[in-house]
């Protein structure tokens, strides 16, 4: 988890600084990381709060953004379904992209390994947020110096090792192409369109290759 923790520290700092800059109190900004614990959703929620969006819109948007966690939990279901409720609840809260990638899917599941990995990321994220709160109050325009690239760098580091087949490669390429096109055309739902397009393309190619076999 350490390399991924280092990679997302600027992201956590950005969340802290952006929260304070957007008008949230330091306590409210820190509470987002303590309770929500979802970087992209936190940034989007803060932006929507700043824009005056309603609570229903914020909840729906963050639900769509974090919908991938449903897939993560389904993939890990057989490994954790026999654990006590307190363990399933704790691991569910700590489940992130990074923890999912670092949890072996084909080997014996170690609940203590998962708990340690999740807690280490949770603690580091909140420390980074706290640093961003202090930095945002003392360093002007901190949110404009490119810290958000940490988001991109983190997901690239997660994504590249997962490209092990042609169908996954096509899925990634289609999603990238569609997202760029939607951004150029200023289509607001571009991210969701890109996600669906990539998944459908990869799934269709996977079925075609399987039938050939």
Phi and psi in degrees as GROMACS dihedral restraints (atoms count N, CA, C in turn):
[ dihedral_restraints ]
;  ai    aj    ak    al  type     phi  dphi    fc
    3     4     5     6     1   -58.3    20    10
    4     5     6     7     1   -48.0    20    10
    6     7     8     9     1   -60.2    20    10
    7     8     9    10     1   -36.9    20    10
    9    10    11    12     1   -72.7    20    10
   10    11    12    13     1   -34.3    20    10
   12    13    14    15     1   -62.5    20    10
   13    14    15    16     1   -45.8    20    10
   15    16    17    18     1   -60.6    20    10
   16    17    18    19     1   -38.7    20    10
   18    19    20    21     1   -67.2    20    10
   19    20    21    22     1   -32.0    20    10
   21    22    23    24     1   -95.2    20    10
   22    23    24    25     1    -2.5    20    10
   24    25    26    27     1   -57.1    20    10
   25    26    27    28     1   -45.3    20    10
   27    28    29    30     1   -60.7    20    10
   28    29    30    31     1   -33.6    20    10
   30    31    32    33     1   -64.0    20    10
   31    32    33    34     1   -44.6    20    10
   33    34    35    36     1   -64.2    20    10
   34    35    36    37     1   -40.0    20    10
   36    37    38    39     1   -61.9    20    10
   37    38    39    40     1   -40.7    20    10
   39    40    41    42     1   -61.1    20    10
   40    41    42    43     1   -43.2    20    10
   42    43    44    45     1   -60.4    20    10
   43    44    45    46     1   -44.3    20    10
   45    46    47    48     1   -63.6    20    10
   46    47    48    49     1   -46.3    20    10
   48    49    50    51     1   -67.2    20    10
   49    50    51    52     1   -40.7    20    10
   51    52    53    54     1   -66.2    20    10
   52    53    54    55     1   -38.0    20    10
   54    55    56    57     1   -61.4    20    10
   55    56    57    58     1   -48.1    20    10
   57    58    59    60     1   -65.4    20    10
   58    59    60    61     1   -42.7    20    10
   60    61    62    63     1   -63.9    20    10
   61    62    63    64     1   -29.0    20    10
   63    64    65    66     1   -84.3    20    10
   64    65    66    67     1    -3.3    20    10
   66    67    68    69     1   108.4    20    10
   67    68    69    70     1    -2.9    20    10
   69    70    71    72     1   -74.9    20    10
   70    71    72    73     1   151.7    20    10
   72    73    74    75     1   -76.1    20    10
   73    74    75    76     1   159.8    20    10
   75    76    77    78     1   -55.4    20    10
   76    77    78    79     1   -37.9    20    10
   78    79    80    81     1   -65.3    20    10
   79    80    81    82     1   -44.1    20    10
   81    82    83    84     1   -64.3    20    10
   82    83    84    85     1   -40.9    20    10
   84    85    86    87     1   -64.4    20    10
   85    86    87    88     1   -44.6    20    10
   87    88    89    90     1   -66.5    20    10
   88    89    90    91     1   -35.9    20    10
   90    91    92    93     1   -62.7    20    10
   91    92    93    94     1   -32.4    20    10
   93    94    95    96     1   -60.5    20    10
   94    95    96    97     1   -43.2    20    10
   96    97    98    99     1   -72.6    20    10
   97    98    99   100     1   -33.4    20    10
   99   100   101   102     1   -71.9    20    10
  100   101   102   103     1   -36.9    20    10
  102   103   104   105     1  -102.8    20    10
  103   104   105   106     1   -44.4    20    10
  105   106   107   108     1   -80.6    20    10
  106   107   108   109     1   -50.9    20    10
  108   109   110   111     1    53.5    20    10
  109   110   111   112     1    56.9    20    10
  111   112   113   114     1  -154.3    20    10
  112   113   114   115     1   101.2    20    10
  114   115   116   117     1   -52.9    20    10
  115   116   117   118     1   -56.5    20    10
  117   118   119   120     1   -62.0    20    10
  118   119   120   121     1   -43.3    20    10
  120   121   122   123     1   -63.4    20    10
  121   122   123   124     1   -37.5    20    10
  123   124   125   126     1   -63.7    20    10
  124   125   126   127     1   -45.5    20    10
  126   127   128   129     1   -62.1    20    10
  127   128   129   130     1   -44.6    20    10
  129   130   131   132     1   -65.3    20    10
  130   131   132   133     1   -43.1    20    10
  132   133   134   135     1   -63.0    20    10
  133   134   135   136     1   -42.0    20    10
  135   136   137   138     1   -62.4    20    10
  136   137   138   139     1   -43.9    20    10
  138   139   140   141     1   -62.2    20    10
  139   140   141   142     1   -40.3    20    10
  141   142   143   144     1   -70.7    20    10
  142   143   144   145     1   -35.9    20    10
  144   145   146   147     1   -63.0    20    10
  145   146   147   148     1   -42.1    20    10
  147   148   149   150     1   -63.5    20    10
  148   149   150   151     1   -33.5    20    10
  150   151   152   153     1   -83.3    20    10
  151   152   153   154     1    -4.1    20    10
  153   154   155   156     1    84.2    20    10
  154   155   156   157     1    21.8    20    10
  156   157   158   159     1   -68.9    20    10
  157   158   159   160     1   153.2    20    10
  159   160   161   162     1   -76.3    20    10
  160   161   162   163     1   161.9    20    10
  162   163   164   165     1   -62.3    20    10
  163   164   165   166     1   -38.6    20    10
  165   166   167   168     1   -61.8    20    10
  166   167   168   169     1   -42.7    20    10
  168   169   170   171     1   -64.3    20    10
  169   170   171   172     1   -41.0    20    10
  171   172   173   174     1   -65.0    20    10
  172   173   174   175     1   -44.9    20    10
  174   175   176   177     1   -64.3    20    10
  175   176   177   178     1   -42.1    20    10
  177   178   179   180     1   -65.2    20    10
  178   179   180   181     1   -42.5    20    10
  180   181   182   183     1   -64.2    20    10
  181   182   183   184     1   -46.3    20    10
  183   184   185   186     1   -67.3    20    10
  184   185   186   187     1   -31.0    20    10
  186   187   188   189     1   -63.3    20    10
  187   188   189   190     1   -44.1    20    10
  189   190   191   192     1   -66.2    20    10
  190   191   192   193     1   -39.9    20    10
  192   193   194   195     1   -64.2    20    10
  193   194   195   196     1   -39.4    20    10
  195   196   197   198     1   -96.3    20    10
  196   197   198   199     1    12.7    20    10
  198   199   200   201     1   -61.2    20    10
  199   200   201   202     1   -24.8    20    10
  201   202   203   204     1   -61.7    20    10
  202   203   204   205     1   -23.8    20    10
  204   205   206   207     1   -66.7    20    10
  205   206   207   208     1   -23.7    20    10
  207   208   209   210     1   -63.8    20    10
  208   209   210   211     1   -41.2    20    10
  210   211   212   213     1   -66.3    20    10
  211   212   213   214     1   -40.7    20    10
  213   214   215   216     1   -59.3    20    10
  214   215   216   217     1   -47.3    20    10
  216   217   218   219     1   -66.7    20    10
  217   218   219   220     1   -34.4    20    10
  219   220   221   222     1   -66.0    20    10
  220   221   222   223     1   -39.0    20    10
  222   223   224   225     1   -66.6    20    10
  223   224   225   226     1   -30.3    20    10
  225   226   227   228     1   -98.1    20    10
  226   227   228   229     1     1.0    20    10
  228   229   230   231     1   -56.8    20    10
  229   230   231   232     1   -47.9    20    10
  231   232   233   234     1   -64.2    20    10
  232   233   234   235     1   -23.7    20    10
  234   235   236   237     1   -83.0    20    10
  235   236   237   238     1   -26.4    20    10
  237   238   239   240     1  -118.6    20    10
  238   239   240   241     1    -2.2    20    10
  240   241   242   243     1   -64.1    20    10
  241   242   243   244     1   -24.4    20    10
  243   244   245   246     1   -91.7    20    10
  244   245   246   247     1    -0.6    20    10
  246   247   248   249     1   -77.2    20    10
  247   248   249   250     1   154.5    20    10
  249   250   251   252     1   -60.3    20    10
  250   251   252   253     1   158.0    20    10
  252   253   254   255     1   -56.8    20    10
  253   254   255   256     1   -38.7    20    10
  255   256   257   258     1   -63.1    20    10
  256   257   258   259     1   -34.1    20    10
  258   259   260   261     1   -73.3    20    10
  259   260   261   262     1   -43.4    20    10
  261   262   263   264     1   -63.4    20    10
  262   263   264   265     1   -38.5    20    10
  264   265   266   267     1   -66.8    20    10
  265   266   267   268     1   -44.8    20    10
  267   268   269   270     1   -64.6    20    10
  268   269   270   271     1   -47.1    20    10
  270   271   272   273     1   -68.1    20    10
  271   272   273   274     1   -32.5    20    10
  273   274   275   276     1   -64.2    20    10
  274   275   276   277     1   -41.0    20    10
  276   277   278   279     1   -67.7    20    10
  277   278   279   280     1   -38.5    20    10
  279   280   281   282     1   -83.9    20    10
  280   281   282   283     1    -6.0    20    10
  282   283   284   285     1   -68.0    20    10
  283   284   285   286     1   119.6    20    10
  285   286   287   288     1  -127.9    20    10
  286   287   288   289     1   173.9    20    10
  288   289   290   291     1   -57.0    20    10
  289   290   291   292     1   -43.4    20    10
  291   292   293   294     1   -65.5    20    10
  292   293   294   295     1   -42.8    20    10
  294   295   296   297     1   -66.8    20    10
  295   296   297   298     1   -39.6    20    10
  297   298   299   300     1   -61.6    20    10
  298   299   300   301     1   -44.1    20    10
  300   301   302   303     1   -64.4    20    10
  301   302   303   304     1   -35.2    20    10
  303   304   305   306     1   -89.6    20    10
  304   305   306   307     1     1.4    20    10
  306   307   308   309     1   -98.4    20    10
  307   308   309   310     1   113.2    20    10
  309   310   311   312     1   -55.5    20    10
  310   311   312   313     1   131.1    20    10
  312   313   314   315     1   -93.3    20    10
  313   314   315   316     1   -14.8    20    10
  315   316   317   318     1  -117.5    20    10
  316   317   318   319     1     2.8    20    10
  318   319   320   321     1  -115.0    20    10
  319   320   321   322     1   176.8    20    10
  321   322   323   324     1   -63.2    20    10
  322   323   324   325     1   127.6    20    10
  324   325   326   327     1   -77.4    20    10
  325   326   327   328     1   129.4    20    10
  327   328   329   330     1  -108.7    20    10
  328   329   330   331     1   106.8    20    10
  330   331   332   333     1   -63.7    20    10
  331   332   333   334     1   -33.7    20    10
  333   334   335   336     1   -71.4    20    10
  334   335   336   337     1   -35.5    20    10
  336   337   338   339     1   -62.3    20    10
  337   338   339   340     1   -46.0    20    10
  339   340   341   342     1   -64.7    20    10
  340   341   342   343     1   -41.2    20    10
  342   343   344   345     1   -64.5    20    10
  343   344   345   346     1   -43.0    20    10
  345   346   347   348     1   -64.2    20    10
  346   347   348   349     1   -43.5    20    10
  348   349   350   351     1   -63.9    20    10
  349   350   351   352     1   -44.0    20    10
  351   352   353   354     1   -66.5    20    10
  352   353   354   355     1   -43.3    20    10
  354   355   356   357     1   -65.6    20    10
  355   356   357   358     1   -40.1    20    10
  357   358   359   360     1   -61.5    20    10
  358   359   360   361     1   -39.8    20    10
  360   361   362   363     1   -70.1    20    10
  361   362   363   364     1   -39.9    20    10
  363   364   365   366     1   -62.7    20    10
  364   365   366   367     1   -45.8    20    10
  366   367   368   369     1   -64.8    20    10
  367   368   369   370     1   -45.6    20    10
  369   370   371   372     1   -62.7    20    10
  370   371   372   373     1   -39.7    20    10
  372   373   374   375     1   -62.8    20    10
  373   374   375   376     1   -42.5    20    10
  375   376   377   378     1   -72.4    20    10
  376   377   378   379     1   -33.9    20    10
  378   379   380   381     1   -64.9    20    10
  379   380   381   382     1   -42.0    20    10
  381   382   383   384     1   -64.3    20    10
  382   383   384   385     1   -39.8    20    10
  384   385   386   387     1   -62.1    20    10
  385   386   387   388     1   -43.9    20    10
  387   388   389   390     1   -62.0    20    10
  388   389   390   391     1   -40.6    20    10
  390   391   392   393     1   -63.2    20    10
  391   392   393   394     1   -39.0    20    10
  393   394   395   396     1   -66.3    20    10
  394   395   396   397     1   -35.1    20    10
  396   397   398   399     1   -62.6    20    10
  397   398   399   400     1   -46.7    20    10
  399   400   401   402     1   -69.2    20    10
  400   401   402   403     1   -41.7    20    10
  402   403   404   405     1   -66.7    20    10
  403   404   405   406     1   -38.6    20    10
  405   406   407   408     1   -64.9    20    10
  406   407   408   409     1   -27.6    20    10
  408   409   410   411     1   -81.9    20    10
  409   410   411   412     1   -18.1    20    10
  411   412   413   414     1  -116.5    20    10
  412   413   414   415     1   -20.9    20    10
  414   415   416   417     1  -111.9    20    10
  415   416   417   418     1   115.4    20    10
  417   418   419   420     1   -69.5    20    10
  418   419   420   421     1   144.9    20    10
  420   421   422   423     1    58.2    20    10
  421   422   423   424     1    34.2    20    10
  423   424   425   426     1   -63.6    20    10
  424   425   426   427     1   -31.0    20    10
  426   427   428   429     1   -76.6    20    10
  427   428   429   430     1    -2.2    20    10
  429   430   431   432     1  -109.6    20    10
  430   431   432   433     1     9.0    20    10
  432   433   434   435     1   -98.7    20    10
  433   434   435   436     1    10.7    20    10
  435   436   437   438     1    93.5    20    10
  436   437   438   439     1    17.4    20    10
  438   439   440   441     1   -63.7    20    10
  439   440   441   442     1   -23.3    20    10
  441   442   443   444     1   -67.0    20    10
  442   443   444   445     1   -13.0    20    10
  444   445   446   447     1   -65.6    20    10
  445   446   447   448     1   -19.5    20    10
  447   448   449   450     1   -59.6    20    10
  448   449   450   451     1   -31.4    20    10
  450   451   452   453     1   -62.2    20    10
  451   452   453   454     1   -48.1    20    10
  453   454   455   456     1   -63.9    20    10
  454   455   456   457     1   -46.0    20    10
  456   457   458   459     1   -61.4    20    10
  457   458   459   460     1   -40.7    20    10
  459   460   461   462     1   -63.3    20    10
  460   461   462   463     1   -47.0    20    10
  462   463   464   465     1   -72.0    20    10
  463   464   465   466     1   -28.9    20    10
  465   466   467   468     1   -64.2    20    10
  466   467   468   469     1   -43.7    20    10
  468   469   470   471     1   -63.6    20    10
  469   470   471   472     1   -32.9    20    10
  471   472   473   474     1   -76.8    20    10
  472   473   474   475     1   -39.5    20    10
  474   475   476   477     1   -74.5    20    10
  475   476   477   478     1   -46.4    20    10
  477   478   479   480     1   -54.6    20    10
  478   479   480   481     1   -47.2    20    10
  480   481   482   483     1   -64.9    20    10
  481   482   483   484     1   -16.9    20    10
  483   484   485   486     1   -85.7    20    10
  484   485   486   487     1    -9.9    20    10
  486   487   488   489     1   -83.5    20    10
  487   488   489   490     1    90.1    20    10
  489   490   491   492     1  -119.5    20    10
  490   491   492   493     1     3.7    20    10
  492   493   494   495     1  -147.0    20    10
  493   494   495   496     1   163.0    20    10
  495   496   497   498     1   -64.8    20    10
  496   497   498   499     1   -37.8    20    10
  498   499   500   501     1   -65.0    20    10
  499   500   501   502     1   -39.5    20    10
  501   502   503   504     1   -67.9    20    10
  502   503   504   505     1   -39.6    20    10
  504   505   506   507     1   -61.7    20    10
  505   506   507   508     1   -44.0    20    10
  507   508   509   510     1   -65.0    20    10
  508   509   510   511     1   -40.7    20    10
  510   511   512   513     1   -56.5    20    10
  511   512   513   514     1   -46.9    20    10
  513   514   515   516     1   -65.2    20    10
  514   515   516   517     1   -46.1    20    10
  516   517   518   519     1   -63.7    20    10
  517   518   519   520     1   -43.6    20    10
  519   520   521   522     1   -64.7    20    10
  520   521   522   523     1   -43.8    20    10
  522   523   524   525     1   -61.4    20    10
  523   524   525   526     1   -41.7    20    10
  525   526   527   528     1   -63.9    20    10
  526   527   528   529     1   -47.8    20    10
  528   529   530   531     1   -62.2    20    10
  529   530   531   532     1   -44.7    20    10
  531   532   533   534     1   -67.3    20    10
  532   533   534   535     1   -40.1    20    10
  534   535   536   537     1   -64.8    20    10
  535   536   537   538     1   -39.4    20    10
  537   538   539   540     1   -65.5    20    10
  538   539   540   541     1   -43.8    20    10
  540   541   542   543     1   -61.6    20    10
  541   542   543   544     1   -44.5    20    10
  543   544   545   546     1   -65.3    20    10
  544   545   546   547     1   -35.1    20    10
  546   547   548   549     1   -66.4    20    10
  547   548   549   550     1   -42.0    20    10
  549   550   551   552     1   -65.3    20    10
  550   551   552   553     1   -34.0    20    10
  552   553   554   555     1   -89.4    20    10
  553   554   555   556     1     0.9    20    10
  555   556   557   558     1    56.9    20    10
  556   557   558   559     1    43.9    20    10
  558   559   560   561     1   -86.6    20    10
  559   560   561   562     1   117.9    20    10
  561   562   563   564     1   -63.8    20    10
  562   563   564   565     1   -35.4    20    10
  564   565   566   567     1   -90.2    20    10
  565   566   567   568     1    21.8    20    10
  567   568   569   570     1   -58.5    20    10
  568   569   570   571     1   -38.5    20    10
  570   571   572   573     1   -64.5    20    10
  571   572   573   574     1   -44.5    20    10
  573   574   575   576     1   -66.4    20    10
  574   575   576   577     1   -39.5    20    10
  576   577   578   579     1   -62.2    20    10
  577   578   579   580     1   -42.3    20    10
  579   580   581   582     1   -64.6    20    10
  580   581   582   583     1   -40.8    20    10
  582   583   584   585     1   -62.0    20    10
  583   584   585   586     1   -49.1    20    10
  585   586   587   588     1   -64.4    20    10
  586   587   588   589     1   -42.4    20    10
  588   589   590   591     1   -61.3    20    10
  589   590   591   592     1   -44.5    20    10
  591   592   593   594     1   -64.7    20    10
  592   593   594   595     1   -44.1    20    10
  594   595   596   597     1   -63.7    20    10
  595   596   597   598     1   -44.3    20    10
  597   598   599   600     1   -64.9    20    10
  598   599   600   601     1   -42.8    20    10
  600   601   602   603     1   -62.4    20    10
  601   602   603   604     1   -46.6    20    10
  603   604   605   606     1   -64.5    20    10
  604   605   606   607     1   -39.7    20    10
  606   607   608   609     1   -65.7    20    10
  607   608   609   610     1   -43.1    20    10
  609   610   611   612     1   -64.2    20    10
  610   611   612   613     1   -43.9    20    10
  612   613   614   615     1   -65.1    20    10
  613   614   615   616     1   -39.0    20    10
  615   616   617   618     1   -59.7    20    10
  616   617   618   619     1   -44.4    20    10
  618   619   620   621     1   -66.1    20    10
  619   620   621   622     1   -39.0    20    10
  621   622   623   624     1   -63.2    20    10
  622   623   624   625     1   -45.3    20    10
  624   625   626   627     1   -65.6    20    10
  625   626   627   628     1   -36.9    20    10
  627   628   629   630     1   -67.9    20    10
  628   629   630   631     1   -38.4    20    10
  630   631   632   633     1   -67.3    20    10
  631   632   633   634     1   -34.4    20    10
  633   634   635   636     1   -65.4    20    10
  634   635   636   637     1   -34.7    20    10
